[in-house]
Structures are given as C-alpha cells and as structure tokens.
Amino acid sequence: MLVRLDLVTSWIAVIIIGREIVITAIRVAAFSLGIALAADQLGKLKMALQVIAITAVLLTIYSGWNYIRMNYKRLHLNK
C-alpha cells in the first residue's frame, strides 16, 4: 500500500516482505524439528515499533471517523 501511494520505494517493500518470508520459513522449519526459536532484542524492538505504528494509524482513522460523525450531527441539527 505504501508503494502504491509512493510513500516507500518498491525495493524497500521487497526487502521487508522478503525478510518476513525468510524468518517465517526458518521458524516453521525449526518448529517441525521440535525446536523453539526465541526472538532477539532487535526482533522484539521491531515488533514493538510495528504495534506502535499500527496503533497510531488506527487512532488516526478513528479520530477522523469520530470528527466526521460529531460534525455531521452538528451540521444536521442546524438544518
């Protein structure tokens, strides 16, 4: 989505998606062998930053929806 909006170049998206595919493949292979792999500090930091970013986007969406909803009611009452 960010590539389509020209907010991120496609090669960055390929690296991010590729990383996720490789890590998932390694974790699936380890799981099939009965091995539990722990995330390192950088992986935990990445996850925390992703959660923060997603939360910020959801709050932005919610605040926009709430703004429209509240002001629609106010405009509707003035008619």
C-alpha angles and dihedrals in degrees: 000000000000090000092051090051090048091240093120129027117244095244090061091051090049091053093048094046091043091052091052092049093049094046092047091049091051092048092048091049091049091047091052088055092049093251120137113211119203123215117243126228094269091052091050091048091050091051092048091050091049091052091048092049093048091047091051091051092048091049090050090051092046094047090051092049091046091049091052093045095049095045094044088058091049093048092045092053092054093062 
